[in-house]
Amino acid sequence: MAEYNSTEAGWYVVHTYSGYENKVKANIEKAIENRHLEEEILEVRVPMQDVTELKNGVRKTTSKKLFPGYVLINMYMNDVTWYVVRNTRGVTGFVGPGSKPVPLTENEMKPLGIKTDNVFIDFAEGDTVAVVAGVWKDTVGVIQRMDMGKQAATINVELFGRETPVEISFTEISKMD
């Protein structure tokens, strides 16, 4: 077995049996929990895209897998993480030359809507923030959840008289004093 020990997390692509993408995602997430690898395997993603189809004159939007047979994993590559992912049921291997996994480059990540450049943030869950850009501009809300992978925060906004959670990019919010 090759020696792996990356000091930076990268997005790696794993090939799976077709139709097993969500099962592989669930199995890897379970392994992360069981082996306490939350600091090493940061995120498992099955990229989806909304597709609008016209059937019998009815417009219907459905989510489809962007890359059937593949799962993206943001992880630190080391012998343990390699072994856990590689030996997950449904995984046929990492994508890369030979058997060596190679992380995706920044240019390969952009079309997937995954940002690799980290945004400096001075807010956390529970903080009150003002939305400074986008469709929710001038809205104030409390951060309920933060997703570092997507670089977005979920805040509750009032919509039609009730609290509704919305996800907003870190770049569109500012902490209120």
C-alpha positions in Angstrom: 0.0 0.0 0.0 1.2 3.5 -0.8 2.1 5.9 1.9 -0.4 8.8 2.1 -0.1 11.8 4.4 -1.5 15.1 2.9 -1.2 18.2 5.1 -4.1 19.9 3.2 -7.6 18.7 2.6 -8.6 18.2 -1.0 -11.6 17.1 -3.0 -11.1 13.5 -4.2 -13.4 11.6 -6.6 -14.4 8.1 -5.8 -15.9 5.7 -8.4 -18.9 3.7 -7.2 -21.2 1.1 -8.6 -23.9 2.9 -10.6 -26.9 3.7 -8.5 -24.9 3.2 -5.2 -23.8 6.9 -4.9 -26.2 7.8 -2.0 -25.6 4.4 -0.3 -21.8 5.0 -0.5 -22.2 8.5 0.9 -24.2 7.2 3.8 -21.7 4.3 4.4 -18.8 6.7 4.4 -20.6 9.1 6.7 -21.3 6.2 9.1 -17.6 5.1 9.0 -16.6 8.7 9.8 -18.9 8.7 12.8 -17.8 5.2 14.0 -14.1 5.8 13.7 -14.2 9.5 14.8 -12.7 10.8 11.5 -14.7 14.1 11.5 -11.4 16.1 11.4 -10.0 14.1 8.5 -12.9 13.3 6.2 -14.7 16.7 6.1 -17.6 16.2 3.6 -19.0 13.6 1.3 -21.1 14.9 -1.6 -23.2 13.5 -4.5 -23.4 16.5 -6.8 -27.0 17.1 -8.0 -28.5 19.4 -10.6 -32.1 20.4 -11.1 -33.4 19.4 -14.5 -36.7 20.7 -15.8 -38.5 18.2 -18.0 -41.7 18.7 -20.0 -43.9 15.6 -20.0 -47.4 15.6 -21.4 -47.4 19.4 -21.3 -46.5 19.5 -17.6 -43.3 21.1 -16.5 -41.6 19.1 -13.8 -38.3 19.8 -12.0 -36.3 16.9 -10.7 -32.9 16.5 -9.2 -30.5 14.3 -11.1 -27.0 13.2 -10.3 -24.4 15.4 -12.0 -21.9 12.5 -12.3 -23.6 9.1 -12.0 -21.2 6.6 -10.6 -19.1 9.1 -8.7 -19.0 10.6 -5.2 -16.9 13.7 -4.1 -15.1 13.6 -0.8 -13.3 16.5 0.9 -10.6 14.8 3.0 -7.1 14.7 4.2 -5.5 11.8 2.4 -3.7 9.5 4.8 -3.4 5.7 5.1 -6.4 5.5 7.5 -8.7 7.7 5.4 -7.6 6.0 2.2 -8.3 2.6 3.7 -11.7 3.6 5.1 -13.0 5.1 1.9 -11.4 2.5 -0.4 -12.9 -0.4 1.6 -16.4 1.1 1.8 -19.0 -1.2 0.3 -19.9 0.1 -3.2 -16.6 1.9 -3.8 -14.6 0.6 -6.8 -11.7 3.0 -6.3 -10.3 6.5 -6.3 -10.0 8.5 -9.6 -6.4 9.2 -10.5 -3.5 7.9 -12.5 -2.7 4.3 -11.6 -4.1 3.8 -8.2 -2.9 7.1 -6.7 -5.8 9.4 -5.8 -5.3 13.0 -7.0 -7.3 15.9 -5.6 -9.3 18.0 -8.0 -7.8 21.4 -8.9 -9.4 24.7 -8.2 -10.4 25.0 -11.9 -12.0 21.6 -11.8 -14.0 22.6 -8.7 -15.5 25.8 -10.0 -18.0 24.3 -12.4 -19.2 22.1 -9.5 -20.1 25.2 -7.5 -17.7 24.1 -4.7 -15.5 26.9 -3.5 -12.0 26.0 -2.4 -10.9 29.5 -1.4 -11.7 30.1 2.2 -13.5 33.3 3.1 -12.5 34.9 6.4 -15.5 35.0 8.7 -16.1 36.8 12.0 -19.4 35.2 12.9 -20.6 31.9 14.3 -23.8 30.0 15.0 -26.1 32.0 17.2 -24.8 35.4 16.0 -27.1 38.0 14.6 -26.1 39.0 11.1 -27.3 41.5 8.4 -27.6 40.4 4.8 -25.6 42.9 2.8 -26.2 41.5 -0.8 -28.4 39.2 -2.8 -32.1 38.7 -2.7 -32.4 38.9 1.1 -30.4 42.2 1.3 -31.3 44.4 4.3 -32.7 41.3 6.2 -31.5 40.6 9.7 -31.4 37.0 11.1 -29.7 34.7 13.6 -27.3 32.0 12.2 -28.9 28.6 12.9 -26.3 26.5 11.1 -23.0 27.0 9.1 -21.8 24.8 6.3 -18.1 25.4 5.8 -18.0 23.2 2.7 -20.6 25.3 0.9 -19.4 28.5 2.6 -22.9 29.3 3.6 -25.0 30.0 6.7 -28.6 29.2 7.3 -30.6 32.0 9.0 -34.3 32.3 9.8 -36.1 35.1 8.0 -39.7 36.1 8.3 -41.6 35.1 5.2 -45.4 35.3 4.9 -45.6 35.8 8.7 -43.6 32.8 9.7 -39.9 31.9 10.3 -38.4 30.3 7.3 -34.8 29.0 7.1 -32.7 30.3 4.1 -29.2 29.5 3.1 -27.0 32.5 2.4 -23.4 32.7 1.2 -20.8 33.9 3.8 -19.9 36.7 1.4 -23.5 38.1 1.6 -23.7 38.5 5.4 -22.1 40.7 8.0 -22.0 40.4 11.8 -24.1 43.0 13.6 -22.6 44.5 16.8 
